Amino acid sequence: MNTTWINVFIAAIFEVFWVIGLKHANDFWTWTGTIISIIISFYLMIMAGRKLPVGTVYAVFVGLGTAGTVVSEIIFFGEPFKISKMLLILLLLTGIIGLKLVTKDNVQEGDNS
């Protein structure tokens, strides 16, 4: 896995932070963290979109962010655990892995990153 895909995964982690922040932020510092997470998340996703197909980058970004947000809400915020929800998240992650496996990197010769 190259650094471009790693950037997509890191962007998805920051997406989880900002989505949770949108729901739970209530003071200056939590809103500041939410805004910083949005900036980092979208910056990394945009940079990845320059080297990988944008549709795939966006699908992986949103899919991982969705799965991470659902799991985080269950673990940290008392959202009810439902086996049907977990099976659907597993199905979503299977699709994401499939997209990653069939997508060729568009790295040009001479690129360092």
Secondary structure, 3 states (H helix, E strand, C coil): CCHHHHHHHHHHHHHHHHHHHHHHCCCHHHHHHHHHHHHHHHHHHHHHHCCCCHHHHHHHHHHHHHHHHHHHHHHHHCCCCCHHHHHHHHHHHHHHHHHHHHCCCCCCCCCCC
